[in-house]
Amino acid sequence: MLAAIPSPSTNSIQIWVLELNAYGLMIAAGAMLAVWITGRRYVAAGGDLLVVHRMATWSIPAGIVGARLYHVATDFSRFQNNWSEIPKLWKGGLGIWGAVAAATLVGWWIVRRDGGNVPAMLEATAVGIPVAQAVGRLGNWFNQELFGRPTTLVWGLKIDPEHRPKLYQESSTFHPTFLYEALWNLGVAAFIAFLVPKLLPNLKKGYSWAVYVLGYTSGRLWIELLRADEATEVLGVRINVWTSVVVGVVALVCVWFGLRNEPSDGHRNLTRTVPH
């Protein structure tokens, strides 16, 4: 091919005398960026920055644990006879569904405990989290994992033979699904930050979180269908496809509920005074 995206020759980054695992570094960088974005948005809404920092202190570790547990549960056969592999996060294997669920529950509890504004925090994190996901996906690029099926497109991703699936050993370039998802997540974040207030002015406070979930699952659905790696299947369909559909439908219902605003008192009074 005349053009293609190269894969890194190593999955670590050298900083002076330190050799840092790129996957973990990308996760950490994404988390820090999410905290910064969330903090700015929460303070702009009148919240206390300390609440954001306390929430992050607990929700980020909870998200990592939840992400790993989801991955182990949905790919249990890979760990059944090799339990020592479970803690090895640097090799990859974090399920976003477990991360979001665990981090959200813990974050909600911390914000409520500290007397923070839960709807405002949901609005703030609805932009910060997809940006963190976009940065974190770069870790898959360094690990040469979770790419799509073979492609001859000019933006195909070069994969070394030792990382290719058995079915595609003769193929050298694949869909860069890590890049697709990263760009999609940035688009979701921008949509919520700049367009939702204009396009959905009646959306109740905090329901931008549901817009984020709906936007992410919509992208993850088609990206998941491009993937070439082995995955647990239910009725012949990848389990993450089912998860995207179910979670996306729930998010759509939540968005619909968030747009259901009761008429104002003035509107009701005007309705009563208009003769039939």
N, C-alpha and C positions, 0 to 999 in steps of 0.2 A: 504494500500500500504506500502511496505517496505521502500520506499524512495519517497520524494516529496519535492518541494520547499515550505517552510512555508510563509504565508503572515504576515506582521507586525501586532501586536496586536493593534497598535495605528497609526494614521496618523500624528503624531507630533513628534518632536525631542526635548528633554530636554537638554539645555545647561546652566548649572548653574541654575540661577533663571528664565531663559527665556525658554518659550515653543514655539517653532517655528513650523509652519505648514510645513510638509515635502514636500508637492507638490510645494509650492512656493520656498522652499529652494533648491530643485533640479533644478528648472527653473533658479534660480539665479546663482547656482553653474555652470550650463551648460553655461550660458551667459558669466560668467567671464572666464571660460576656453576657450570659443570660441574667446573672445577678446585677450587673451594671445597668442593663436596659430596664430590667424590672424596677430597680431602685429609682431610676430617673422618672419612670412613668408613675410609680406609686407616690413619690414625693410631689410630682406635678398635680396629682389628684388630692393633695392635702394630707398624705400619709407620712408616717415616721420611718426614716431610712433604717433605724435600728430594728424595726420589725422585719424588714426584708432580710437583713443580715442574720437575725436569729432564725428565721424561717429557712434560709439557705443552709445554715449550719446543720440543721436536722434533715431537711428534705433531700438534699443532694446525696448524702450517704444512703438514705432510705431508697432513693431512686436507683442507685447502683445495685443495691441488694435486690430490689424488686425486679430490675432488668435481668439480673443473672438468674434469679429463681424462675422467671418466665421462660428464659432460654432453656434452662435445664429441664423444666417440666414439659416443654413442647418438643424437645429433642432428647428425651430421656434415654433412648436406646444408645446414644453415643457415650453416655456417662455410666450406664448400668454396671459395666465391668471395669470401670476405670474412674473411681470416685476421686482420685487425687487431681483429676483435671478440672473439677468444679471450681476451685478457687482461682484458677489461672486466667484472670480477666484480660491480661495483656495479649492473649492469643485470640481475642475477639469473643463474641457470643454474648451480647447484651440485647435483650428484647425491649424495644421502646414501649410496648404496651405495659409491661411490668414496671418500667421506670416511671411512666406518667401516672399510673394508678397509685403506686406507693408514695411518690413524691407529692402528689396532690393531696392524698389523705393526711399525710404527716404535716404538710404545709398548712392545710386548712385548720388542723388542730392547733398548731403553733400560733397562727394569726388570731384565731378565736380566743385562745388562752391569754394572749397579750393585749386583747382589746382592740385589735386592728380592724381595718375595713376589708372584710372578705370580698365583696363585689369588686372593689377597687383593685385588690390584689389579683383577682382573676383577670381583670382587664389588663393589668400590667404584665402578668406572666404569659398571657395569650400571644404577646409579641416576642418576649424574651426566649421562651422555650423553643419555638421553631427555628430561631437563629442558632440556638445551642445545638439543635439536631443537625443543622446544616454543617456546622463546623465539625461536629463529632463524626459525620460520615466520611470525612477525610481520612479517618483512621482505617476504614475499610480499604481505601486506596493504597495506603502503605502496606497493609497486610495482603493485598491482592486477593480479596475475598468478596463474596456477595455481589459479583458482577452478573450481567445478563447473558443471554444467548449470543452465539456468534453473529457478527455483523460485518459488512464491508463498508459501512459509512465512514466518512473521513474522520469523524470523532470517535471511532472505535477505540477501545482500550486494549493495549498490548498486555498480554498475560503470559508469564513464563511457563514453560511446559509443566513444571512440578506443581503448579497451582491450578492447572486446567482440570475440569471434570473428565472422567474416563470416556464419556461419550464424545467429547470434543477435543481430543488430543491433537487432531490435525488442524484445528483452528487456532489462529494466533491473536485475533482481535474480537472483542466482545462489547456488548452494550455497557457503557459506564453507568450502571444504575446508581452508584454512589453519587455521581454528579447530577443525574436526573433528580434524585431525591433532595440533594442539597439545594439545587436551584428552585425546586418546587417549594421547599420549606421557606426559603427567602421570599418567594412570591407570596406565600400565605402570610408571613409576617408583615410585609409591605401592604397587603390588602387590608389586614386588620388595622394597621396603624393609620393608613391614609384614606382608605375608601369606605370602610364600614361606617364611620361616623357620617359620611355623606350619603351613602346608599341605603343604610339602615338606621335612620335617625331615631326611630321609635324602639330600637332594640334596648331592652332593659339592661341596667348596669350589671356587669358580670357575665353576660351571655356571649360576649365575644370569645370566651373560652370555648363555647360550643361551636362557634364559627371556626376556630382554630382546629378543633377535633374533626369537624366535617371536612375542612379543607385538606387536612393532612391525610385522612383516610381515603379521600377521593384520589389523591395522588399515589398513595401507597398501593391502592388497588391495582392500577395499571402497571406500576413499577414492579410489583410482586409477580405479576403474570409474565414479566420479561426475564425473571431470574432463572439461572441455570444450575444453581447449587441444589444439593439434595435437601429435602425438608419433609417434616411430618405432614401427611396428607389425611384428610377426612373426606370420604366419598370421592376419592380421586382428585381432590382440590387441596392446594397448600393451605395449611391451617391459618396462616396469616392473611390469606384472602378472605376466609370466613370471618376472621376477627375484624378485618377492615369493613366488611359489609355490615356486620352486627353493630359495631361501635359507630359506624357512620350513620346508620338508621337512627340509633339513639340520639346522636348529636343533632340530626336533622329535626327530630321531634323537639329537642330542647331549644333549637333556634326558633322553631314555630311558636313554642310556648313563650319565648322571650319577646316575640313580636306581638303577642296578644295583650294589648293595652286596653284597659277599661276606659270608656269615654269619660272625659273630665266632667266635674260637677256643672260647669257652665254649659257644656254641650247637652247634658241631660236636662237642665232647666229650660234651655232653649227649645228642646224637643217637646217639652210639655206645653209650652206656651203657643206653639205654632198650631193654628186651627186646622182641622182636617177637612 
